[in-house]
Amino acid sequence: MSEHYLAPRSSDYANDGAGFIERRRAAPGGRRASDKAEDKDALRRFEQEQLERDIADIERAAADLRIAEPALVSWTKPATPMLPKGRPLWLLIGVLWLSTALVTAGAVVAIASLAG
């Protein structure tokens, strides 16, 4: 069974076939000394292409699902409005205020005629 070491071995340690893992030194700013600008550009391009592939896969799956299950409804685009178009609410409020005013005026006239 091989052994792995994270630190440099001493010079008097005998090499008996043991594995050796060397620690990478970090450059100032948290970057490794082996990082290069072209490596970062290649990684950025790969990530962008992967994102585009993932979005295309999702769009393809959504199209297949719409074909397979046409009865499913989208939550973002309602097919019909939630409330049917009817009389405006303000018309109802106005009628209530007018009827209240008429009842109050009738009560005032009745009281005035009885008292007077």
N, C-alpha and C positions, 0 to 999 in steps of 0.2 A: 504494500500500500504506500502510495507516495504522500509526502508531506508538503504543505504549502506555507510559505513564510511571506509576511507582508513587509518585513524590514530586511535590509541588507544583512547577509550572513557574515559572520566574522571570518577572517582569513584562515583561522586554524580549524574551521569546520570541514570535515571530510565530505567530499561529493560522493554520495552513495546512490545517486539516481533520483534524489528527491526533487520535486518540482519547485520552482521559484517564481514568485509573483512580485514584480517590482512596482512600487508606488510611483505614480506620476506626480511630479512637482507642479503645484499650481502657480501660475504667474500672478503678479499683482492684479487686483480687480476681479478675482474669481475665475479667470480664464486659464485654461491649460496652455502650456507653452507650445503644444502641438496643434492648437486650433489655428486655422488659416481662414482668410476671408473667402477664398473660393469654396472651401468646405461649407461655410455657412450659407453662401449663395446656393450651392447645390442642395443643401438641406431645405432651405426656404422654398426652392423650386419644387422639390419633391413633396413637401407639405402642401403647397398650393395645388399641385396636380392631384394629390390624394384627396384633397377637399373637393375638387371638381368632380372626380370619379365618384365620391360618396354622394354628392348632390345629384348627379346623374342617375345613380342607382336608386335613390329615394324617389326621384321623379318617375323613373320607369316602373317601380313597384306601385306607386300611387296610380299610375295610368292602368296597369294590369288589374289593380283592385277595383277601379271604377268600371272596367269592362266586365270583370267577373261578378261583381255585386253592385248593380246599378241602383238598388234600393237604398244603399247607404247614403246618408245625408252629410254634407260637409258642415262642420260647426262654424267655420269662418264665413261662409256665404249662405245665409238662409234663403231658401227657395221662395218663400212667401213672407210678407210682413207679419209680425207677431200679432198686431191689432188690426182688425179690419177697418177700412176707412168708413167712418160714420160721422155723426154730428160732432162738431167740436165741443169740447168740455166747457169752453167759455159761454156758449149759448145756454147750457144747462145752469151754470152759475148765475147768469143774468136773469133767467126766468125765476129762479129761486129768490133772488133779491127783489125783483119786481112784485112777486106774490107776497113776500113778507111786508113790503111797503104798503101794498093795498090792504092787507089784513090790519096793519097798524092804523092806517088812515080810517078804515071802517070802524075800528074800536074807538078811536078818538071822536068821530062823528056820533056814534051811539051814546057815548058817555056825555057828550055836550048836549045832545037832545034830551036825555033823561034828566040831567041836572038843571037844565035851563029854562 
